[in-house]
Amino acid sequence: MASLRRPFIVSAVLLLGLGTAACTGGAEPTPSESMAPAPTPTPTALPYEMPETVEGEVARSEHMIIDETPSTSSVATAIARANAPLIVEGQCSGEGAATFRMLNATVGAGSALLAEGEIPCSSPAMYRSSYDIGYEGPIQLSVAVPERTDRAWVVVSQE
């Protein structure tokens, strides 16, 4: 009986030694590419592009530098409807933020402020906001820019 125990003990010790060697032997595992955190992309400014026309456009304003002279234009292209929100889209390039103002342009109304806001310059996304103010009539739209900003645009439309 002693002779049967000896091969069993030797076999058990040998298996235990091989198992331990397999767990601890060799180089330490290195993280695979899928385990490494992905780098966070740096947002870049959206390429500056003023649309020619926008479906449902009510008003637009644009600021630019022409021959080193600042120039701002504004035009009302349609009458706003009270039953649809006003959608404001815009963009500017440079530093800081452009500001826009929507005014009641009805003759004799005194140019009451309807809405105003800021458009971040050099943003990775175009500015877009909606105003449900229930206004019906013409809109006077203006855009103003800070120093070191050479161009900006803002368009108001309704769906």
C-alpha positions, 0 to 999 in steps of 0.5 A: 500500500505504501508503494501506491501512495508514493506514485499518487503523491508524486503525481499530485505534487507534479501536477500542482507544480505545473499548474503553478508554473502556468499561472506565474511563468512568462512575462506579465500580460500587456494591455491590448489596444482594445483595453487602452482608452481612446483619445478624446478628439479635440473639437474643431470649428465648423467651416464658416458657410452662410446659406444662400436661402433657407426654406421658410426664411423670415429674416437674415442679417450678416456682418463681414469685413469688406476692404477692411471696413465693417459692414452689416446687412439686414433684410426681412424676407417674409412676415412671421406667423404667430402659430409657428415658432421662430427658428434662429440659426447662425454662425460666426468666425473669430473669438468670443460670441456674436449677439443677435436681436430680433425686434418687432418691425411693425410700423408704429410698434416702437421696435419692441425686443422679441428675442436676443441671444449669443452665437459662440464663434468658432464653434464645432456646431452651428447655433440653432435655437427655437423661440415660441413667442406667438408674434405675427408681423415683420422682424428686424434682425441684427447681428453684432460681433466682438473685436477679432471677429470678422464675420457672422450671420444669423437667419430666422425661419419658420417651418 
